[in-house]
């Protein structure tokens, strides 16, 4: 299969989706920003040759690998004081034009971040980042059938833990 | 897919779709990409003028400057510290994990990201002013605030003219505000060090300036 060079100028198109995915992976808005920055720094460090046309799937794989690396580094590091949780994040006008939706997103991302990693990664790839099952399979290097199974379990787990009013807000 | 599963999938997509990356993150990533493009252009220019570049690099390697020439000022170092970095951030030094693999005259730049300060190096800049090398590591915090940490090559510069002086752990720090920037300068290892930022408080800069590595990572800085 022919390779093509990843165009750094096109990476700006994926920032929002990667940010959502990062937030859902790590469960903290502040960590999500750092994670996306680290991901872009890693991708931009040298020219990248891709086998498929799907930049987002590739970026999502790098994002996930960067997240895992950061967790491993953090586990090796002496415990340090964590920054305070940003209590005003939900009403930050830069987050979205609809603060109520962001509040719901935070609750949702908390639940997703607490899922078992295999289920979480699939849910983030398909429902949060918007990849197809095939793209998600490529990004996570698992079969499509595995994506279907894990996604079903992940959605069921999220449904169990989310408050009913939150679901009703989006599914009325 | 059952109705229930479709319902939860829709809820997740709707909630996630309402979230957008903060403008600060967009700006930071755009700057990262711009730096990448500049690096590419610089690499091309270097290839075309290899001999001239080599001469320039050799000239830059000697950073102490002419002792008879007037030295740069703290203001020169501040101007360089506030510039956008042109090179990628230096990596962590595997042999001294509390520091980065960047230094000037034996004074290494701290890796603040390992401790409680949460400043992460995001770029490097090398400049020359009045015959002296100035090395700057740029640090960011949560993609919003930015601080430039400059170390000036050669003998220490004249201290900044300010009455605002703070002593921490026996080191004297000069604090100033100038042209919208907050500046902390001090001497370390015989070199002049400068921290400058347009969006960070003097207290936060002093915390960075007075940073010491943990005893297990090499003791006092």
Interface residues (C-beta under 8 A of the other chain):
Chain A: X8 X9 X11 X12 X15 X16 X18 X19 X20 X23 X24 X30 X33 X34 X36 X37 X40 X41 X44 X45 X77 X78 X80 X81 X83 X92 X94 X95 X96 X98 X101 X102 X104 X105 X108 X109 X112 X123 X127 X128 X130 X152 X155 X156 X158 X159 X162 X166 X167 X170 X171
Chain B: X1 X4 X5 X7 X8 X9 X10 X11 X12 X13 X14 X15 X16 X17 X18 X19 X20 X21 X22 X23 X24 X25 X26 X28 X29 X30 X32 X33 X36 X37 X88 X89 X114 X115 X116 X118 X120 X122 X140 X142 X143 X214
